[in-house]
C-alpha cells in the first residue's frame, strides 16, 4: 500500500469551513477564524457556518 501525503498548507492558501453535522457556538467559530487568519490563511465559509 502506498501512503499519499498531501503538501503542507502555506500562507495564502484557502481553507474551507463547514459544519456538516450541526452548527457550532459562535465563539468557537470566531476563535478558529481568528487563529487561522493570524496564521496567514484565507477562509471560505460553507452555507451552514453561523
N, C-alpha and C positions, 0 to 999 in steps of 0.2 A: 504494500500500500504506500502510495506517495502522499506525503504531507504537503498541503498547499498553504503557504504562509503569505498573507497579504502584505503589501508595502505599508510601512508606518504612515500614519497621518502626519501632515506637516501644516505649519501655519498657513492660513488662507484656504484650506480645504473646507468643504461644506459638509456638515453633519445634519442629517435629518432627524427630527424629533417626532416620535409617535407615541401614542398611548393606546395600544390595541385592546387591552382588557378593561380598563376603567380610567377615569380621569384622576389626576394627582392633585394634591393640595397645592394651591398657587405658590406658597412659599417654597415648596420643594422645586417646582419648575423654575422659579425666579433664581434660586440659588444655583441650580445647574446651568442655566443660561448664562449667568454672570461668570461662572467658573470657566465654561468653555470659551466664551468671548475673550476673557482675560488671557487664555492660552493662545489666542490668535485665530480661532476657528470661526467660520461663518456658519450660521444656523438657518435651517429651513424647517418651519413647523408644519406638522400634518394638520388635517382638518379637525381632529379631536383633542388637540392640545388647548387647554384653557388659557 
